[in-house]
Amino acid sequence: MYKEYLTVSNIVGPLLIVEKIREVKYGELVEIETAAGLLRRGTVLDVSTERAVVQVFEGTVGLDVDRSRVRFLGRSQTLGVSEEIIGRVFDGSGRPKDGGPQIIAKKQLEISGNPINPDARDYPSEFIETGISSIDGMNPLVRGQKLPLFSGSGLPHARIAAQIARQAKVLGKKEKFAVVFGAMGITFEEANFFIEDFRNTGALERAVLFLNLANEPPIERIATPRLALTCAEYLAFELDMHVLVILVDMTFYAEALREISAARKEIPGRRGYPGYLYTDLASMYERAGRIKGKTGSITLIPILTMPEDDKTHPIADLTGYITEGQIMLSRELHRKGIYPPIDVLPSLSRLKDKGIGAGKTREDHADVLNQIFACYARGKEARELALILGEASLSDLDKLYLEFSDAFETEFVRQSEFDARSVIETLEIGWRLLRLIPRAELKRIRLEYLDRYYYERNK
């Protein structure tokens, strides 16, 4: 039975203060009835002995302090789940957005969830093929990993997200695989792009979409990633599926958190974000992973746009601390017309060695990865030297590395948006590029692999 109050004492921005409350809980759902009899929804953001702070989803414009009725519903926000949820599109509150029927729920799960207990975690060890060479070849994604993608304004992170969602699969496994896609603060055009892309390519058949638009309430932006992760937990740990969760754009999520924090008059932290931003992000990111004794898994790719391309910005900085690496997009490569503009030098997958090698990708993968990285780094140094002193100042070997660097960007990194390369194709491209460099220079590759791959295809 819900509790109803007529004791609203103040309205501040999107917040409503209710006095003389009893037995109200943090996160509890709220209904607010206006003087005209219209209903609005909200949730309890803060509660003390006799006072509750309620965040109103639809905003507080038109609410009357004296005549607004507030009902505390005695439950927190939940998501109804069943097998039928796959292939559906929902809004940021979990309501169907595709014109289909309501889900007949087998379970109602609280969206707040819990991070996975570290003692219960199983170590990520299985390679996920995304079909993108600069990820699969240089910064491999492992099942159960948290690998964010750091982008900037105007860079094609949305297209990359859609491509990964279309192409990703657990290599060599015939296991059930699903994608849960959560988008926060996106425009109508972007939402339409994702829906149409998933539908036209058939990816929607194994996907669940949660879309919060830029003109929708900020509080929905707070709920959207939690809805996506709750859905993923059900699919992974109750239906034994391998789930890839893609969250776009975590920057809009953090800005919504900052907006609500400012309305609550909390003491701000770095750049105005709340001091608990790290804890808040960790409470979501740590819901991904593998659990001992469970077949399913959750692999997480949060995508965020760095304001002013600043990787020391609090959102990117804190995300990097919590997750296991990062994929960096490059504005320089984007200007050159290279898609996807992934800069492999500052990118890092901390678990890459656990998911590659014999029986997973190919035995030479780790050596090829390290050698390409070293050659590309030296080629970039040669390019900088040529800009300062001129190309005539370069040695013959430096010119080879410069040629390698250019070929790496145009042949290895660049690929079509609908080109799903296998990891073997990626490694073959890598070997083709390495043949530009004299064998004696390839000191990071074991002799047995050089004998097998360098000469054999160079005869």
N, C-alpha and C positions, 0 to 999 in steps of 0.2 A: 504494500500500500504506500503510495507516494505521500510526501509531506508538502503542504502548500503554505506559502508565507505572503503577507502583504507588507513586509518590513524592509522594503528597498530604501536604503539611506542615501545612496549616491550613485551617479552614473558618470564614469570617466572613460572617454574614448569607447573602446569595445567592451569595457568591463562594467559590471554591475555589482554593487556591494549590498549584501543581504544581512540584516542584523537578527539577533535573538534566535539563532538556529539551534537545532538539537540533532545529534547523531547524523551529521552530514559528513561524507567521506571525500577525500581528494580524488579527482577524476570522475566523480559521479555525474551522470547525465542530468540535464535540467531542461524543463519547459518553461518558457516565459509567455504569459498571456497578456496581450496589450489591452488597453482600454476599449479598443474596437473589437476585441474577441479573437484577434489573430494570434497564431502560435509561432514562437521562435524557439530555436534550440540553442543549448549552451552546455558548458561543462565546468565543473568546479576546478579552478586553478590553484586556490589557496584556501585554507580553512583554519580558523582558530577556535577558541572555546565557544564564542557566540557570534562569530562573523564568518561569512563565506564570500570569496571573490569569484564571480562567475564570468567566464568569457562567453559572449554571445556570438554564435556562429554568423548570423546574418547582420550583425552590427546593432547598435543601440539607438539609431536615429528613429525618432517617433515614440520612444518609450517614455512613460510618465512615472516619476518616482512614487507618486501617491496611489496610482491606480493599476500598477503592474502586478500581476500575480505570478509568483515564482514557485514551481513545483520541483522538488528533488525526487528523482525517480528511483533511487535506491540501487542503481546499477551503473556500471561504467560502460563505455562504448564497446560494442562487440561486432564481430563479423560472422555472418552465417556462412558456413562452408559445407561443401559436399563435392563429389566428383564432377557435378554439373558446372562448377565454377570455371573450368578450363574452356577457353574459347570465348569468354565473355569480356565486355568492356564496362567498367564502373567509374563513377565520379570519385572525387576525393573523400567522400563520406561513405563509400561502399554501396551506393545505390546504382542499379543498372542504368547505363548510359547508351546502350545499343538498341533500345526499343524492345528488348527481349523480356521474358517474364521474370518475376522475382525468383531468386534461388530458393528451392525447397531445402532448407538447411538440415543437415544431419547433426551439426554441432553449432553452438554459439561460442566463439572464442573471444576472450578479452584481447583487445589490440595492444595493450601495454606490453604484454609478454615479459620474458626474462632472458638475460644473456645466458649463453651456454656455460655451465659450470666447467672451469678449466680442467678439473680432474676427469670429467666425462668426455672431454674432447678426444677425437681420434685425429691422428696427424694426416693432413692433406697429402696425397701421393699419386693422384691419377690425373693425367694430362687432359685438358679440355681444348679441343681444336676450334678456334674461332674463324678460321679461313683467312685471317689477315696475317701476312708474313711478318710484319714488324712486331706483332704480338707473339704469334706462335713460334717464330724463329728466334727472336731476341729476348723477349720477356714473357715466357710461357705462363699461361693461366692454369692453375691446378685446382682440382675439384675440392671445394670446401674453403678456398682462399678468399680473402677480401682484397681486391685489387682496384683502387680508384683510378679514374681517368681525369687528369687535370687539363682543363681547356681554357679558352679565353673568349671574350665577346666576339662574335662573328666567325668563329672557327666551327667546322662542321661536326661538332660532337653529336648532334642529333642524328645525323646520317650514319655515323660510326656506331652509335647505340643501336639503331635499327638494323644495321648490317650484322653486328654481333648477335643480336636477338634472332635474326633469320638463320644464321649459319652455325651457331655454336652447337657442339655435340661432344659427348664423352667418347674419346677415340677407342675404337675396337670393341665397344660394348653394345649389346643389344638391350639396353636398360631403358626404362621409361624416363624421358627427359622433358622438362617443361621450363618455360620462361615466364617470370612474373615481372611486369614492367610498371614502375611507378613514376609518374611525371608530376612535378610540382611547379606551379607558377608559369606554365607555358601558355603561349598564345593559342587562339582558336585554330590558326593556320598550322601550327606545329602539332596540335592534337589531331587535326584532320590528316596530316602527313603520316603520323604514326598509325592511326587506325587504317587508313587506306593501304599503307605499305604492308602492314601485317596481314590484312585481308587479301590483297592481290597476290602476295607471294605464298599464301597458304600457311604462314607462320602462326596465324591466329588460332589454328586448330590445336596448338600445343601451348598457347600463351594465355595469360590473364593480365588485363590492362587496368590500371587505376590512374585516372587523369584528373588533375586539379588545374583549372584554368587561372590565368592571371587576374581575372575580374571576380574570382570567387573568394570567399572569406579566408583570411590568413590562418585561422584556426584549422581549416581543412588541410592546409599545407603541413601543419604539425601532425595531422592524423594519417595523411596519405602514405608515407613510407612505412608507418606502423601497420597499416592495413595490408600493404604489399608483403611485409615480412611475416605477418600472421598467416596470410594465405600460403606463403612459401613453407612455413613450418608445418602446416597441415599436409600439404602435398608431399613434403620430404619425409617427415617423421611418422606420418600415419598412413600415407599411401605409398611409401617407399620409392618416391621419385627423386631424380637428381634435378635440382631446381637452380636455375641461374636467375638472380634478382638484379635488375638494372634500375637504378634510381637517378632520375634527371629532374631538376638540377638542385643539388644539395645547397647551393648558395641561396636560392630562393627560400629553401626551408630555414636556413639560419637567419635570413633577414626577417622572416615571419616570427621566429623566436625572439629576435631583437625588438621587433615592434611590440610584441606582447610584454616583454620584459620592461620596456620603457613605459608602457601604460600602467604597469604595476609599480612604477617608481622604484625599481630595483637599482642597486648600485652597479653601474656598468663596468665591464672589464675592458679588454683590448678592443679599440675601435668601436666602442659602444655595445659590443655583443655581451650577453650575460656571462658572468663568471663561471657558470656551470655548463658552458657550451661543450667543453671536452667530455664531461660526464654524460651529457645528453646524447652526443654523437656516439659515444662508446656504448651506451645502452641499446642503440640500434645496430651498430656494426657488429657487435659481439654476439648477436643472435644468429649470425651466419657461421657455418662450419659443418663438421661431421661429428656425430655422437657414437661412442663405442656401443656396439651391439645393434646399431641401426643401419639399414641398407641405404636409406636416402641421404641426401646432403644438400646444403645451401651454399652456393657460391655467389659472392656479392661484388658487383661493379657499381660503386657510386660515382656519378659524374658531376663535376662541379666546375663552374666558370670562375677563374681567379680574377677578381677586380683589378684592372690595370695590369693584367698578366703577372701579378705579384705572387710568387709561390711562398712568400713568407706571410701572406695574409692569414689571419687566424683560422679561417675555415680550412684552407689547404694545409696549413701548418699542423693543425690538430688532427686532421684526417690522416696525414702522413704518419703521425705518432701511433695511431690506433691500428692502421691497416698494414698489410704486408707488401709494401712497395707502392709504385705509382706509374701510370702511363702518361707521358707528357706530350701535349700537342704543340707544334711549333708554328708560330706566325710566319717565320721566314720560309719554311717549306710550303705553307699555304700560299704565300705570295708567288712562289715559283710554279704554282698550279699543280702541286703534288698532293694526291689524295690516296690514302689518309695521311695527313701531315704529322705523323708520329715521330718525335725526336727520340731516337733510341739511346743517345748518350746520357741524358739525365733521367731516363726511364729506368725502372728497376722492378723486378719481381723477386722478392726475397725467398720464395719457395720454388724457384725455377728448377733447381737441381733435383728436387724431390719428384718432379713429374716428367722428367725426360730421360732418355737413355735406352738401352736395350730392353725390349719387351714393352716399352711405353711409346717412344717415338722411333728413334734409331740410335745405334750405339755411338755414332759420331756427333750427335747433336750438341752436346756440351762443348766439345772442342771447337766445332765450327762456330758456334755462338761466340765463344771467347775470342777466336781469331778474327772474325768479322768485326767485332767491337773494337779490337786493337787497331786493325787496318783502317777502319772508318775514322777513328780518333786521330790517327796520324795523318790521314788525308785532309781532315778539317784543319789541322795545324799547318799543313803545306799550303792550303788555300789562304789562310790568314797571312802566311809569310809572303805568298805571291802578291797579295793585295798591297803589302807594304813595300816590298823590294822589287816586285815584278817577277813574272814567271821565268825569265831568263836566269834568275838567281837560284832557281831550284836545281837540285841534282837530278840525274836520270831516275834514281829510285824514288825521290820525292814526287816526280812527275807521274810515276806509276801509281803511287798512293793517291795522288790527286785525281787521276783517272778512275781509280777504284771508288773513291768517295762519290764522284759524280754518277758513276754507274750504279752504285748502291742505292742512291736516292731515286734514280729514274727506273731501275729494273726491279729492285728488291722492295723498297718502301712503296713505290707507286703501284697501285693496282686498281682495277675497276670496282665500283661500288657493289657490283653483283658478281664479282669474281671470287669464288670460294676456293682458295688454294689448299690443297692437302699439305700436311707438314712435310711429306716427302718431296713434293714439288718445291716447297720453300727451301729445303736443304739443298736440292739440286741447283736452284738459282744461286744459293750461297757458294757452292763449289765452283760454279761457272765464273763467278766474280773473283773468287780466290785464285783462279788460274791466271789472272792478270798480274799477280804478284809472284816473284821467283820462289821456288820451293824452299830454298834455304832461309827465306824470311819467315816462313810459316812455322814459328817455333812453339806455338800453343797447341798444335795438333800432333797427336801421337803418330809415330812412324807407320804403324800398321794401318792407320786410316789414310795417311798420305799415299801409301803404296796402293791401297784399295781404290781410293776415289780421285786422287790428283792426277796420276799418270794414266790410269785405266781409261778415263774419258778424254784424255788429252792426246792419245796416240793417233 
